[in-house]
Amino acid sequence: MGFIKNYPKGVISLSSIECFERFGFYATQGILVLYAAASLTKGGLGWSDADALRLTGIFSAVVYATPLVGGWLSDRFLGRKNGLILGNILLLLGYICMMHHGSYYLFSALTLVAIGTGFLKPTISAMVGEFYDASEDASRDAGFAIFYASINIGGFFGPLVSGLLAETAGYSFAFGSSAVGMTIALVNTIVSSRLSLKNVGNKAKTYDKNGQVIVKESWTTEETKRFWVYIGLCISNIVWNIFYVLPYGLLNLWADDNVNRNLLGWTIPTAWYYASYGLLIVIFSPVIARIYKMLQERNKAFTLSYKLAVAYLLMGLGCLFLMPFVIQLAHSAQYKGNMLYLIVFYAIFAFSELLTLPVMLSAATKFSPKGFSATMIALNMLISWCIGAWIGGEVSALTESISPIIVFISMIAACVLFFFIHIFTNKFIEKFCDTSSLT
């Protein structure tokens, strides 16, 4: 674990907080569609598959919309550290509500989770960025790499635990695992705020890594250009985030109903397939880092636009690989496919994500005018994630009324289109800012 010494203690603390917070979030997200669609006799809500899929899309959209308000309030009034603590508390209360059965408790819980996420997500990411000066691109990207790895460690263990509990002890205990993870995150936040975060995230002032107050000034012309370039990238990233809903929505239902989950006489819990996605992200992260290093050693430019283009290409290939499964399912609702279809798709999807989400997260703090990094991250969530998640839920629900073959062919076509859009706009974006170092 000696490599940890290469990072500021505050970054390690924030990464551990994020790990347990994401454990709680993904534990709930990994079983939410299953809970809504399960019959009352199985402890679920008895909703139709289409309504359950729309719920996941709408919930994700609201979760990604609230950070704009939470980030702005934290940047301007509360201070990021206070926003982080408030977010932890609201999330914990939400997961406690989820332990109670019924639509009233469900909507109350999801509201608390959405508001809590609105305060936590932009503030914690912005606080990671505060540990680095604008010129420290390599160190900043390395810091966000370990931060992003912590997200997916939580993303792996969360559904792993909740998925097993849902099928052995019931949904109440499964959602209770989210509350346990969030309790650990809250305690960690309170302790870290005194020991390792120091001036980072303090109210009313923005500090650099040396504890010096950064004086807020009007945006420069260069900052304004960078802002609008980033907004354009967020808009172009909406389509990718439509796909991001698939693993915990449509593919989760297919894993439950249309995948042969038997392994040596044991039935694999449905949510474990979604958990495997987080594990694949963790496994592939050092592979991506190695690829970046090799390209850097050979002086090969792998710009922001090229990374996003390759991400779309991989997503299209993943959907193409899944097509035989989709075709069989379209012809027979009783079809039980090989689990390798989902596992290979998740592997390709994982590579695609590593070229998209951490890239955009790092870019948000680099492109941000001084004192606006939390708001910039929130804008990315509002534009890319919120709109993409809502559309993704609706697209997934369409598979209940029209052929999934049509849906997936359309998605592959969209991937091809945006692959070429990012390739052809690379030089245009490079004229405004040097993004070749962003990862």
C-alpha positions as CSV (number, residue, x, y, z in Angstrom):
1,M,0.0,0.0,0.0
2,G,3.0,2.3,-0.3
3,F,1.6,3.9,-3.4
4,I,-0.9,5.7,-1.2
5,K,1.9,7.8,0.2
6,N,2.0,9.5,-3.2
7,Y,-1.4,11.1,-2.6
8,P,-2.4,13.9,-0.2
9,K,-4.0,12.4,2.9
10,G,-7.2,14.4,2.2
11,V,-7.6,12.8,-1.2
12,I,-7.3,9.3,0.5
13,S,-9.9,10.4,3.1
14,L,-12.3,11.7,0.5
15,S,-11.8,8.5,-1.6
16,S,-12.7,6.3,1.4
17,I,-15.8,8.4,2.2
18,E,-16.8,8.1,-1.4
19,C,-16.3,4.3,-1.4
20,F,-18.7,3.7,1.5
21,E,-21.2,6.3,0.2
22,R,-21.2,4.6,-3.2
23,F,-21.5,1.2,-1.5
24,G,-24.8,2.5,0.0
25,F,-26.0,4.0,-3.3
26,Y,-25.2,1.1,-5.5
27,A,-26.5,-1.4,-3.0
28,T,-29.9,0.3,-3.4
29,Q,-29.6,1.1,-7.1
30,G,-28.6,-2.5,-7.9
31,I,-31.9,-3.9,-6.5
32,L,-34.3,-1.0,-7.0
33,V,-35.8,-2.2,-10.3
34,L,-36.0,-5.7,-9.0
35,Y,-37.8,-4.5,-5.8
36,A,-40.3,-2.4,-7.8
37,A,-41.1,-5.3,-10.3
38,A,-41.2,-8.1,-7.8
39,S,-44.6,-9.4,-6.7
40,L,-46.1,-8.5,-3.4
41,T,-45.6,-12.2,-2.3
42,K,-41.9,-11.8,-2.9
43,G,-41.7,-8.6,-0.9
44,G,-41.7,-6.3,-3.9
45,L,-44.2,-3.6,-5.0
46,G,-45.8,-5.6,-7.8
47,W,-45.2,-2.9,-10.5
48,S,-45.0,-3.7,-14.3
49,D,-41.6,-4.0,-15.8
50,A,-42.2,-0.8,-17.8
51,D,-43.1,1.2,-14.7
52,A,-40.1,-0.2,-12.8
53,L,-37.8,0.8,-15.6
54,R,-39.3,4.3,-15.8
55,L,-38.7,4.5,-12.0
56,T,-35.0,3.8,-12.4
57,G,-34.7,6.4,-15.1
58,I,-36.7,9.1,-13.3
59,F,-34.9,8.5,-10.0
60,S,-31.5,8.7,-11.7
61,A,-32.5,11.8,-13.5
62,V,-33.6,13.5,-10.3
63,V,-30.4,12.3,-8.5
64,Y,-28.3,13.9,-11.1
65,A,-30.4,17.2,-11.3
66,T,-30.1,18.1,-7.6
67,P,-26.3,18.6,-7.6
68,L,-26.7,21.8,-9.5
69,V,-28.6,23.3,-6.5
70,G,-26.5,21.5,-3.9
71,G,-23.3,22.5,-5.5
72,W,-24.3,26.1,-5.9
73,L,-25.5,26.3,-2.3
74,S,-22.2,24.7,-1.1
75,D,-20.0,26.9,-3.2
76,R,-21.8,30.1,-2.2
77,F,-23.2,29.7,1.3
78,L,-22.7,26.4,3.2
79,G,-19.1,25.7,2.3
80,R,-18.3,22.4,0.6
81,K,-17.3,20.6,3.8
82,N,-20.7,21.4,5.4
83,G,-22.5,20.4,2.2
84,L,-20.6,17.1,2.3
85,I,-21.7,16.4,5.9
86,L,-25.4,17.5,5.2
87,G,-25.4,15.2,2.2
88,N,-24.2,12.2,4.3
89,I,-27.0,12.8,6.9
90,L,-29.8,13.0,4.3
91,L,-28.6,9.9,2.5
92,L,-28.5,8.0,5.7
93,L,-32.1,9.0,6.5
94,G,-33.2,8.0,3.0
95,Y,-31.7,4.5,3.3
96,I,-33.4,4.0,6.7
97,C,-36.7,4.9,5.0
98,M,-36.0,2.3,2.3
99,M,-36.0,-0.4,4.9
100,H,-39.8,0.0,5.2
101,H,-42.1,-1.5,2.6
102,G,-44.6,0.5,0.5
103,S,-44.7,3.2,-2.1
104,Y,-44.9,6.0,0.5
105,Y,-41.7,5.0,2.1
106,L,-40.1,4.4,-1.3
107,F,-40.8,7.9,-2.6
108,S,-39.9,9.5,0.7
109,A,-36.6,7.6,0.7
110,L,-35.7,8.4,-2.9
111,T,-36.4,12.1,-2.3
112,L,-34.0,12.1,0.6
113,V,-31.4,10.2,-1.4
114,A,-31.8,12.6,-4.3
115,I,-31.4,15.7,-2.2
116,G,-28.5,14.2,-0.2
117,T,-26.7,13.2,-3.4
118,G,-27.2,16.8,-4.6
119,F,-25.1,18.1,-1.7
120,L,-22.5,15.2,-1.5
121,K,-21.5,14.5,-5.1
122,P,-20.4,17.9,-6.4
123,T,-18.8,18.9,-3.1
124,I,-16.7,15.8,-2.6
125,S,-15.4,15.8,-6.2
126,A,-14.6,19.5,-6.0
127,M,-12.8,19.0,-2.7
128,V,-10.5,16.4,-4.4
129,G,-9.7,19.1,-7.0
130,E,-8.8,21.6,-4.3
131,F,-5.7,19.6,-3.4
132,Y,-4.1,20.4,-6.7
133,D,-3.0,23.7,-8.4
134,A,-4.1,24.3,-12.0
135,S,-0.7,23.4,-13.3
136,E,-0.6,20.0,-11.7
137,D,-2.4,18.1,-14.4
138,A,-0.7,14.8,-13.9
139,S,-1.1,14.8,-10.1
140,R,-4.7,15.9,-10.4
141,D,-5.5,13.1,-12.9
142,A,-3.8,10.6,-10.6
143,G,-5.8,11.9,-7.7
144,F,-9.1,11.5,-9.6
145,A,-8.0,8.0,-10.7
146,I,-7.8,6.7,-7.2
147,F,-11.0,8.6,-6.3
148,Y,-12.8,7.0,-9.2
149,A,-11.4,3.6,-8.3
150,S,-13.0,4.0,-4.8
151,I,-16.3,4.7,-6.4
152,N,-16.2,1.4,-8.2
153,I,-15.0,-0.6,-5.2
154,G,-18.1,0.5,-3.5
155,G,-20.0,-0.1,-6.7
156,F,-18.9,-3.7,-6.6
157,F,-19.4,-4.6,-3.0
158,G,-22.8,-2.7,-2.6
159,P,-24.8,-4.8,-5.1
160,L,-22.9,-7.9,-4.0
161,V,-24.2,-7.6,-0.4
162,S,-27.7,-6.2,-1.2
163,G,-28.2,-8.7,-4.0
164,L,-27.5,-11.7,-1.7
165,L,-29.6,-10.2,1.2
166,A,-32.5,-9.5,-1.1
167,E,-32.7,-13.2,-2.1
168,T,-31.9,-14.7,1.3
169,A,-33.2,-12.3,3.9
170,G,-35.6,-10.0,2.1
171,Y,-35.5,-6.4,0.7
172,S,-35.7,-4.7,4.1
173,F,-32.3,-6.2,5.1
174,A,-30.9,-5.5,1.6
175,F,-31.7,-1.8,1.8
176,G,-30.4,-1.9,5.4
177,S,-27.0,-2.6,4.0
178,S,-27.1,0.8,2.4
179,A,-27.8,2.4,5.7
180,V,-24.8,0.6,7.2
181,G,-22.5,1.8,4.5
182,M,-23.8,5.4,4.8
183,T,-23.2,5.3,8.6
184,I,-19.6,4.5,8.0
185,A,-19.3,7.2,5.4
186,L,-20.8,9.8,7.8
187,V,-18.5,8.9,10.7
188,N,-15.5,9.0,8.3
189,T,-16.6,12.4,7.1
190,I,-16.8,13.9,10.6
191,V,-13.4,12.5,11.6
192,S,-11.7,13.5,8.3
193,S,-13.0,17.0,8.4
194,R,-10.9,17.6,11.5
195,L,-7.8,15.5,10.7
196,S,-7.0,15.5,7.0
197,L,-9.1,18.0,5.1
198,K,-7.9,21.1,7.0
199,N,-9.0,24.3,5.1
200,V,-10.3,22.3,2.1
201,G,-14.1,22.9,1.7
202,N,-14.3,25.6,4.3
203,K,-17.2,28.1,4.2
204,A,-17.1,31.4,2.3
205,K,-13.5,31.0,1.1
206,T,-11.7,28.9,-1.5
207,Y,-8.2,27.7,-0.6
208,D,-5.3,26.3,-2.6
209,K,-3.4,23.2,-1.5
210,N,-1.1,25.4,0.7
211,G,-4.0,26.9,2.7
212,Q,-3.8,30.3,0.9
213,V,-7.1,32.0,0.2
214,I,-7.9,32.2,-3.5
215,V,-9.3,35.6,-4.4
216,K,-12.4,35.3,-6.6
217,E,-12.3,37.4,-9.7
218,S,-14.5,37.9,-12.8
219,W,-14.2,35.2,-15.4
220,T,-11.4,35.8,-17.9
221,T,-12.0,35.4,-21.6
222,E,-10.1,32.1,-21.5
223,E,-12.2,30.8,-18.6
224,T,-15.4,31.7,-20.4
225,K,-14.2,29.8,-23.5
226,R,-13.3,26.8,-21.4
227,F,-16.7,26.9,-19.8
228,W,-18.6,26.8,-23.1
229,V,-16.4,24.1,-24.5
230,Y,-17.2,22.0,-21.4
231,I,-20.9,22.7,-21.7
232,G,-20.7,21.5,-25.3
233,L,-19.0,18.3,-24.2
234,C,-21.7,17.7,-21.6
235,I,-24.4,18.0,-24.3
236,S,-22.5,15.5,-26.5
237,N,-22.2,13.1,-23.6
238,I,-26.0,12.8,-23.1
239,V,-26.3,9.9,-25.5
240,W,-23.6,7.9,-23.7
241,N,-25.5,8.4,-20.4
242,I,-28.6,6.9,-22.0
243,F,-26.6,3.6,-22.1
244,Y,-25.5,4.1,-18.5
245,V,-29.0,3.2,-17.3
246,L,-28.9,-0.2,-18.9
247,P,-26.9,-2.2,-16.3
248,Y,-29.0,-1.4,-13.3
249,G,-32.3,-1.2,-15.3
250,L,-33.2,-3.2,-18.3
251,L,-30.2,-5.6,-18.1
252,N,-31.0,-6.2,-14.4
253,L,-34.5,-7.3,-15.3
254,W,-33.2,-9.5,-18.2
255,A,-30.7,-11.1,-15.8
256,D,-33.5,-11.9,-13.5
257,D,-35.9,-13.3,-16.1
258,N,-34.0,-14.2,-19.2
259,V,-30.5,-15.4,-18.2
260,N,-29.5,-18.8,-17.0
261,R,-28.1,-18.0,-13.6
262,N,-27.3,-21.6,-12.6
263,L,-23.6,-22.2,-11.9
264,L,-22.7,-25.7,-10.7
265,G,-26.2,-26.2,-9.2
266,W,-26.2,-22.8,-7.4
267,T,-28.3,-19.9,-8.6
268,I,-26.3,-16.6,-8.8
269,P,-28.2,-13.7,-7.2
270,T,-29.4,-11.3,-9.9
271,A,-27.7,-8.2,-8.6
272,W,-24.3,-9.9,-8.7
273,Y,-24.2,-9.4,-12.5
274,Y,-24.5,-5.6,-11.9
275,A,-21.9,-6.0,-9.1
276,S,-19.5,-7.6,-11.6
277,Y,-19.6,-4.4,-13.6
278,G,-18.0,-2.4,-10.7
279,L,-15.4,-5.2,-10.3
280,L,-14.5,-5.0,-14.0
281,I,-14.1,-1.2,-13.7
282,V,-11.6,-1.7,-10.8
283,I,-9.7,-4.4,-12.8
284,F,-9.5,-2.4,-16.0
285,S,-8.5,0.9,-14.4
286,P,-4.8,0.1,-14.2
287,V,-5.0,-1.3,-17.8
288,I,-6.3,2.1,-19.0
289,A,-3.6,3.9,-17.0
290,R,-1.0,1.7,-18.6
291,I,-2.3,2.5,-22.1
292,Y,-2.2,6.2,-21.2
293,K,1.4,5.9,-20.1
294,M,2.5,4.0,-23.2
295,L,0.9,6.6,-25.5
296,Q,2.6,9.4,-23.5
297,E,6.0,7.7,-23.7
298,R,5.6,7.5,-27.5
299,N,4.3,11.1,-27.7
300,K,1.0,10.0,-29.1
301,A,-1.8,12.4,-28.4
302,F,-4.9,10.8,-26.9
303,T,-7.0,13.9,-26.5
304,L,-10.3,14.3,-24.7
305,S,-12.3,14.1,-27.9
306,Y,-10.5,10.9,-29.0
307,K,-11.2,9.3,-25.7
308,L,-14.9,10.1,-25.9
309,A,-14.9,8.8,-29.5
310,V,-13.4,5.5,-28.5
311,A,-15.9,5.2,-25.7
312,Y,-18.8,5.4,-28.1
313,L,-17.1,2.9,-30.4
314,L,-16.8,0.4,-27.6
315,M,-20.4,1.0,-26.5
316,G,-21.5,0.2,-30.1
317,L,-19.4,-2.9,-30.2
318,G,-20.9,-4.0,-26.8
319,C,-24.5,-3.6,-28.1
320,L,-23.5,-5.4,-31.3
321,F,-22.2,-8.4,-29.2
322,L,-25.5,-8.4,-27.3
323,M,-27.6,-8.6,-30.5
324,P,-27.9,-12.4,-30.7
325,F,-29.3,-12.4,-27.1
326,V,-31.7,-9.5,-28.0
327,I,-32.9,-11.3,-31.2
328,Q,-33.7,-14.5,-29.3
329,L,-35.4,-12.6,-26.6
330,A,-37.5,-10.7,-29.2
331,H,-38.8,-14.0,-30.5
332,S,-39.5,-15.7,-27.2
333,A,-40.1,-14.0,-23.8
334,Q,-39.3,-17.3,-22.1
335,Y,-35.8,-17.4,-23.6
336,K,-32.9,-18.1,-21.2
337,G,-29.6,-16.9,-22.5
338,N,-26.0,-17.7,-21.5
339,M,-24.7,-15.4,-18.7
340,L,-21.6,-14.7,-20.8
341,Y,-23.6,-12.3,-22.9
342,L,-24.0,-10.0,-20.0
343,I,-20.5,-10.5,-18.6
344,V,-18.8,-9.7,-21.9
345,F,-21.1,-6.7,-22.5
346,Y,-20.2,-5.4,-19.0
347,A,-16.5,-5.8,-19.8
348,I,-16.8,-3.8,-23.0
349,F,-19.0,-1.3,-21.2
350,A,-16.5,-0.9,-18.4
351,F,-13.7,0.1,-20.8
352,S,-16.1,2.6,-22.4
353,E,-17.0,4.1,-19.0
354,L,-13.3,4.5,-18.1
355,L,-12.9,6.7,-21.2
356,T,-15.9,8.8,-20.3
357,L,-16.9,9.4,-16.7
358,P,-13.5,10.0,-15.0
359,V,-12.4,12.0,-18.1
360,M,-15.4,14.3,-17.8
361,L,-15.0,14.5,-14.0
362,S,-11.4,15.6,-14.2
363,A,-12.2,18.0,-17.0
364,A,-14.8,19.7,-14.9
365,T,-12.3,20.8,-12.3
366,K,-9.7,21.8,-14.9
367,F,-12.1,23.9,-17.0
368,S,-13.8,25.5,-14.1
369,P,-13.4,29.2,-13.2
370,K,-12.0,29.7,-9.7
371,G,-14.5,28.9,-7.0
372,F,-17.0,27.2,-9.4
373,S,-15.7,23.6,-9.6
374,A,-18.6,22.1,-7.6
375,T,-21.1,23.9,-9.8
376,M,-19.3,22.8,-13.0
377,I,-19.5,19.2,-11.8
378,A,-23.2,19.7,-11.1
379,L,-23.7,21.1,-14.6
380,N,-22.2,18.0,-16.0
381,M,-24.6,15.9,-13.9
382,L,-27.6,18.0,-14.9
383,I,-26.9,18.1,-18.6
384,S,-25.3,14.7,-19.3
385,W,-26.4,12.4,-16.5
386,C,-29.9,13.7,-15.7
387,I,-31.2,14.1,-19.2
388,G,-29.4,10.9,-20.3
389,A,-30.8,8.9,-17.4
390,W,-34.4,10.1,-18.0
391,I,-34.2,9.2,-21.7
392,G,-32.5,5.9,-20.9
393,G,-35.4,4.9,-18.6
394,E,-37.9,5.7,-21.3
395,V,-35.9,3.9,-24.0
396,S,-35.6,0.8,-21.7
397,A,-39.4,0.9,-21.1
398,L,-39.9,1.0,-24.9
399,T,-38.6,-2.6,-25.1
400,E,-41.9,-3.6,-23.4
401,S,-44.0,-2.2,-26.3
402,I,-41.8,-2.5,-29.4
403,S,-39.2,-5.0,-30.5
404,P,-35.9,-4.7,-28.5
405,I,-34.1,-5.3,-31.8
406,I,-35.3,-1.9,-33.1
407,V,-34.2,-0.3,-29.9
408,F,-30.7,-1.8,-29.9
409,I,-30.1,-1.1,-33.7
410,S,-31.0,2.5,-33.0
411,M,-28.5,2.6,-30.1
412,I,-25.7,1.2,-32.2
413,A,-26.4,3.8,-34.9
414,A,-26.2,6.5,-32.3
415,C,-22.8,5.2,-31.2
416,V,-21.5,5.3,-34.7
417,L,-22.8,8.9,-35.2
418,F,-21.2,10.3,-32.0
419,F,-18.0,8.4,-32.7
420,F,-17.5,10.5,-35.9
421,I,-18.8,13.7,-34.2
422,H,-16.0,13.5,-31.6
423,I,-13.4,12.6,-34.2
424,F,-14.3,15.5,-36.4
425,T,-14.6,18.1,-33.6
426,N,-11.3,17.2,-32.0
427,K,-9.3,20.0,-33.7
428,F,-12.0,22.5,-33.0
429,I,-11.9,21.7,-29.2
430,E,-8.1,21.7,-29.2
431,K,-8.1,25.3,-30.5
432,F,-9.7,26.5,-27.3
433,C,-7.8,24.6,-24.7
434,D,-5.1,21.9,-24.4
435,T,-7.1,18.9,-23.2
436,S,-4.5,16.3,-24.2
437,S,-3.5,15.8,-20.6
438,L,-7.0,15.2,-19.3
439,T,-7.8,11.6,-18.2
